[in-house]
C-alpha cells in the first residue's frame, strides 16, 4: 500500500510531462519510449501515472465539490466553477468546471500501446496491469459521457493535430465499449483482499458496472453485480466503528472500502482542506451544506421531521437535537462542539448566527461579515470531524472512498424495490446501513410497499452518501434533477446559540428564521443536465457539435 502511494508521487512529474500534449509527443524533458518501456518497473510507474488521471473526477476534492452541483451542498465562489453547474448559469464561454479534456484518456492509450514492449517476467502481472489501465480508461469514459453525452472516442494515441480533430461519438457506442472493457477486465484482477490499497480490484470493477447499470435503470444487471460483490465475502460494515468513525483518517482503510483515492501530506498529491473549513479557523467556507440537506435527515427514532412536527416532537427553533446521528457526523451546525483544539476560538462551539458576540467583537463566521463565512450557517464535517488528526490542514493525508460497501447494500435494496421483488431483502439491506449509523430498523408498518420503500431508499442514499459526490447522478437518473434545482433556494439559519448543553453534548440553539441568501435562487433548466462543451474546444475543432440549449 505505502509503496504504491510513494511510487505514485515519484512518477507524477514524469508521466505528466510525457503525456502533456499530442503536439509534443515526447518533450525533451521527459523519458522517451525507446528508453522507458523496458522493464516491469517502467510499466508499474506508467500504470501509476494513469491512476493519477482519476483524481480530477473521482478524487475526494472533486467529489465534495461535485455535491455542490446538487441540492446537498453549496459553492459560494463562482470562480471555483462548480456553482455554475447547479444554478443554471453555465455558458459555452464560462462552463464552470471543464471535464472536456483528453490527456487522461491519452495517458491510458499510451500505456496500452507500449506495454507489450516490456520484458514481462509474469504474464499474470502483465494482464493485471493492463486490466487496471483499461478499467481506469473505462471509468474516465463513464464519467465524461455522464456529463456530456456524446464524446470524442479514441483508443489509440493520436499522432497528429489532424487526427485529434474528432467528432463526438454516439454515447450508446461508448457505453457498449465501457461495459465490454469492464466485463473483460474482471478475469485478470485479484479480489480486494489480494490487492494493494488504492488499486483496482475485481470487486471495484464490479462496482463500476453496478453503478453503470443503476444509472441506466437496468436494475436486473445492477442487482446482479451488487450481489456478486456482497457474496464475495470481501466486505462488511465495520462492527466496531460508528458512521462518524469510518471517516476518521485512522479508520479509512476499513472492511467497507472497495476502492479509495489517497492524498498524501507534504507531496504534490496532498489535500488542501481550507475550502471546507470555517472562516474563524482559517477556512474559506467554499463548500457548505444546505439547509435542505439538514432537513432531509430523520429523527433518531426513524420519523421524518414532518411526522415529528405533526406529533409535536420537533422544535423548529432547536432543529438539531434527536436527529439521525449521520447529521452530526456530516454537518457542522450551530451550537456544535467542533473540535477541542478550537474551543477557545469558538467560545465552546461553532456559532455563525450572531453578527457580533456579546463583547462586541465581530463574528467572522457570520454570513455577511466576511466572504469566507458560510452563507448557510453550516459547514462540512464529514472527513474533517477532528482537525487535529491532520498535521497540516494545508497539506493533508486522507483516503477518500470511491466505492463503499454501503452503496452495494443500498443498490441491492433499490433494485429489489424497483423490480418489486424480495422486499424483505431490501429492508434487510437498508437496516444494515441504518443500524451502523445508530438508526432503528425500518418501520415496516409504514414502509411496506414499493412506493413507500422507494421514498425511504432514496432518502437513505442522500444522507448516507452526503458529500461523496453521488447526489446529482441520483437526481438525474430518477428524472428529478431539473425539478429539484429549478427555483432551488439557498437558505441560511438566523438566530442564536444558547448556553444550555443537550444530550448530544452540543449547545441548544434558538433559530428565528430560515432566509433566502440574496441572489442565490437557481435557474436550472433541463438542458443544464448535460454540461456545455467549452467554446475554446469548439473553436479548435469544427467537427464538434454543441449540446442542445447552449
N, C-alpha and C positions, 0 to 999 in steps of 0.2 A: 504494500500500500504506500508506505513512505517513499520507497524507491520510485514508484510510478509518478508520484507527485513531484518529487525532486527533478526527475528527468523532464517532466512537463515544463518546469520553469527554465531549465537549462536550454531546451531545444527551441523555445518560442522565438527568440530572435533569429535563429537560423531559418526556421520554416516560414516565418512571416516575411522574411526578405526574399527567400527563393520562390515564394508564391505571390509576389507583390503585384504583378500586372502581366497580362498576356503580351503587352508591348515590350516588356523587358523580361523575357522568359527566364534568363539566368543572369541576374545582376552581378556585377563584378565583385560585390562584397558578399556573395553567397556561395554555397557549395554547388559545384557542377554535378549533374547526374553521372558524368563519366568517372568521378572520384567518390561520389557519395553512395550510390546504390550498389553496395558490395556485400556488406555483412548483415547478419540479423540485428546487430545493434543499430545499424543505419535504419533498417526497416522499423525498429521499435521507436526510434526518435521521430521518424516521419509519421508513424501512426499517432504518436502522442501529439504531434503538431496538428493532426486532423481533429483530435479531441478538443483542442483549444477553439476550434471553429463552432463548437456547440455553445460556448459561453454567451455570445451576444443574443441567443434566442432561448436557451434552456438554463442559463446560469441564474443564480438567485437574484442578482441585481436586476436583471431584466424582468424576471418573473414577478418580483414585488412591484416593480413599476407597471408591469403589464396588467396587474389587477386594477390599476387606476383607469384602464380603458373599459371598465365595467362600473357597476354600482357599489362595489366593495370599498374601493379606496379613491382618494382624490389627489391629483397632482396640481399644485398651485402654479408652478412656474412654467409658463408656456414654452420658454426656450429649451426646456428639457425634452420636449417633443411629445410626450405621452398624452398630455391634456387634450391635444387636438384630436386624438383618436376617440375620445369619449364625448366631447362636446359638439362634434359635427363640423368643426371649423377647418379640418384638413383640406388643403388645396394642392394642386399639382406643383405650385411654386413654393409651397410650405407644407410638406407632407407629414410633419411631425417626425416620428421615428421611421427610418428607412431600412427595410429588410430586402429591398430590391437590389441585391448585390450578388456577386458570383464567385468571389475569391474563396469562399468556404467550399463550394462545390468543386472549384478548380483544384483545391488542395487534395481533396479525396480522389479526384480523377488522376491527378499526378501520381499519387501513391499507387493506384491500381494499374497504371500504365508502366510503372517502373519496378514493382515488387518482384516480378519474375526474374530480374537481373541479379537478385541477391542469391548468394550461395547458402541455401537453407539447409540446416542440419536436420530439420524436422519438418516433414510435410504437414503434420498436425499443427505446428506453430504457424507455419505459413498460412494455412487455411483459416486459423483462428484470427490472426491479424487482419487478413483480407476481409473476413466476415465482419469484424469490428468496424472497419473503414466503410464497407458497403452499408452497414447499418447506420453509421453516422450520416452518410450521404442521404439515405432514405429519410432519416429524421429531419434533415435540413429541408428536403423537398416537401415533406409533410407539413412543416411549419409554413413555408413560403406559399404553398398552394392554399393553405387555410386562410392566409391573409390576402392573397392576390387573385386566387382562382387560377386561370391560365397563367403559365410561367414559361420563360425560355428554358428549354430542356436539352441538356447535353451530358454525355457520359464519357467524353474524351477531352483531352487538353486541346483547347483551341489555339492553333498555331499562328494565325494572322488576324489583324484587325477585321478583315472582311469576313472571316469565319465567325467572328464574335457578334456580328450583326444579326442575331437570331430573332425570329418572330416568336410569339408566345404559343406554346404547345397546349392543346386542349387539356384541361385539368383531369379529365377522365383517363386519358392516356398516361399521364404522370402517376395517377393513383394506381393504375394497374401495375406500373413499374415498382412503385413503393411496396405494394403487397407482395409481388413476386420476389423482390430482393429480400425482404424481411423473412418471408417463409423459407427461402433457401438458406439464409444465414443461420437459422436456428440449429441445424445439424452440426455446425462447426464450432459451436460455442459451449463452454462448460456451464454447469449450474452456478448459481450465485456463490455457493459455498466453496467452489474451486476457482474463484476469480478475485483478483486484487480489487480493493475498494475503488470505486470510480471508473472501473472498466465495464464495458457492456458484456452482459452475461446472457444466457439463454432466456431467463425469465424477463430480463429487461426488454429483449426483442418481442417477446410475447406481450409485454405490457404496452409497447408501442402499437402492436396490432390490435390489442384490446381497445385502446383509446381511439385508434383509427376507425374501427368498426362502430364503436359507440358514437363517434361524431357523424358517421354516415347513417345512423339509425338502423344499422344491421345488428339487432340485438342478439340474434342467434349466434353469429360469429363472435361478437364481443363477449358473450357469455362463455363460449367455448374456450377462448383464450384465458379469460379470467379464471375459469375453473382449472385449467392446466396449471396456472401459477399457484393457485390455492392447494391443489393436490400434489404439487411438487414437494411440499413439506419444508420448503426452504425459508418460510417466513411466518411470523406470528406477531401479535400485538405484544410488546414488551410487558411482561407481567409485573415487573417492579417499578415501572416508570409511569408517571401521570402524563396527561397530554402536554402540560407545560414542560415537564422534564425532558420529553422526547426532543425538544428543540434547543435544549442547552448544548453548548459546544461539546461537553464531555460525553454526551449520550447520543450524538448524531449518527454514529455508526452503530445502529441497533438492529434488532431482528426484524424490524418493519421496513428497513431501507432496501429497496430493489435496485435503484441506481441513484447516485448523487453526483453533484458537481462541487468540487472543492476549491476554496480560496485559501491562500497561504499568506500569512503575515510576512512583512519585510521582503516581498517579492513583487514582480510586475503583475502577478496574478493574485493580488490581495483584494479584500473587500473594503470599500470606503463606506463607513456607517453613518456619517453625519446627515445625509439626506433623510434618514429615517428616525433621527433623534430630535428631542425637543430643543427649542432655541436656548433655553436657560442653561443647558449643559453643553452648549456649543454646536447644536444641531441646526438643520435647515428647515425641518418640517416640510420637506418636499413631497413626501408620500404619507398621507394620513388617512385613517379610517373615516367612513361616512357615518352619519347618524343612522342612515337607512340600514347599514350593516349591523350596527349595535342593536337595533330594534328587531332584527331577524332572529336573534338568539332566544331560545325558550327560557322559561323559568326553570329552576333546578328540579322541579317536580314533573317536568315534561309538558306543562301547559304553555301555550303561546302567551305573549304579553296581552294580547287582545282577550283571551279567555280569562287570564288572571284579573284583568281590569274589570271584566264583567262580573267576576266573583268578589270584587272589592279588595283584591290582594296585590294589586300593582299600583305603586305610587309613582306617578309621572314626575314628581318633583325629586324623587330619590330612586332613579331607574336602574341603578347598577347592582342592587342587592338581590340575593336569592335567585341568581341567574345561572344559566349553563356555565360551568367552570371554564369552558373554552373561551368565553368572552373575556374573562380576566387574564387568561393566558395569551390572548391575541391582541387585545386593545388596552392601551394605557388611557384610562378615562379619569375625569376629575375626581379628586379625593383619594386616588390610589397611591399606596406606597410604592414608588417606582424601584428604588434601589437604595440600599443602606448607605452607599457612598454619597448619595445626593440628598440625604435627609436635611442636611444643613441648608443647602441651596433652596430646597423646596419648603423649608419650614415644616417638614414632615411628610409632604405629599405633593403630587402634581396638581397644580391649581391654575388652569388657564382662564378661569371665569371672572376674576376681578381685574379691572383695568389698573387699579392701584391697590397695593397692600395697605393694611391698617396704619402702618408707619409712614405712609405717603410715598413709598418707593414705587416707581413704575414697574409693572409686571411684564417682563419681556416675553412671557408666553401668552399674553392676551392678544387675541386675533388681529386687532388693528394697531397694536403698539409697535409691531415690527414685521417686516416681510417674512422673516424666518419663524414667525409664530404660527401654530396650527390654526387654520381658518375654521375648522370644525370643532375645536376644543378637545380633540382626540389625537392620539399618537399610536404608531405601530409598536407593539410589544413583542410579538412573536419573533423569535430568533435574537431578540435584544433584551430579554427579560432580566438579565443581570449583566450590566455593562462591565462589571469588574472581572468577568471571565475573559475579557479581551485585554491584552497587554497594551494595545494601541488601537483606538477606535478608528483612526485614520488609515490603518493598515492591519486588517483583521483576518483571522482564520475562521472559516465556517464551512460547513458541508451542507449544501442546500439539496433537499430531496427533489429529484426529477420524477421519480415514481415511489409511492409508499404503498404498503400492503392495505392500508385503509381504502385506497382507491380501488383496489381489486375487490374488496368486500362490498363497497357501495356500488360498484359496477355490476356485480352479481345480483345485488338487490334490485337495482334499476332495471336490469334486463328481465328478471323474473316478473317484475311488476308490469313492464311494457308488453311482455308476452302473455301476461295474465295467467301465469302458471307458478307453481311452487311458491306461493305467497308466504308460507311458513318459513321457507328457506330465506326469502327476502327479509323477513322480520328478524330471523336469527342473525343474519349478517349485519343488519343495522344495529341490533342490540350489542354485538361485539364491539362495534365502533363507539357506540354511546357509552357502554359500560366503562371502557378505557378512559373516557372523558369524565367519568363520575356522574353520568346521567342514568336515570332509571330505564328499565325496559320499555319498549314501545307499548303504549296503551292500545291493546288490540280490540278493545270495545269501541274505540273511536276510529283507529286506523285499521279498517277491516275490509277495504275494497280497493280496487285498482286506483280509483281517483284519489282517495284519501292517502293511500300509501305513496302515490306519485308526489303529492304535495309534501309529504314527510321526507322522502329520499332526496328531493330537490333542496329542501332546507338543510338537510344533513350535509349534502355536498358543499353548500355555501359556507356553513360555519366550520366544517372540518378542514376545508382547504383554503380558507380566507388568507390572502397574502401569498398564495403559492401559484398564482397565475392561471388558474383553470376557469374562473368565473365567466369571462367573456365568451369563451368557446361553449360553455354550458348554455348560456343565454341564447347564443346563436343557433345551436343545434335544437334547442327547444322551441325555436321560432318566436322568441320574445325579446331579442336583443333591441330591436328598434323601438318597440313599445315601452321597454323598460327605460331606455336612455332618452327618448324623445320627451322633452319637458322635465327631465330629471333635475331636481333642485339640490344643491349643496347647502345643507343646513348646519348651523352651529348652535351649540348649547350656550345659554346665558344663565347666570345665577351666582351661586357662591358655594364654598365648601364649609361645612360646619366643623365644630371641634369634637364631635361625637364619633367614636370608633364603632364600626359594626362587626358582625360575625365574621366577615371576610378579612378583617384586620385593616380595613380602609376607613377613611372618614366619610360619613354620610354627606350628601350634597343637597342643596336646595335649588333645583333647576326651575327657573322662572320663564324660560321660553326656548323655542327651537326656531330660529330665524334664518331666512334665506340669506346666504352670503351674497353681497352685492355683485351683480354681473355673472353669477355662477348658476345660470339655468341653461341646461343643454339644449342644443338644436339639432340633435342627431336625426338623420334620415336613413331610409332603407339602403341607399347606395353607399352609406358610410360603413356598412358591414364588411365591405372589401376596402382595402386601402388604395389610395391613388398611386399610380406609377409616377415617380418624380419627373418633373419637366426636364431636368438635366439628362435623364436617360432617354426621354422621348426625342430630345434634340440631337443626341448622339446617334440614335438608332431609329431610322424612319420606318423600320419593319414592325415596331411596337404599336399596338392599339391600346388606347386608354380604357380603363374600366368605366362603365356607364355612370353618368351622374357627375363626373368631374370635368 
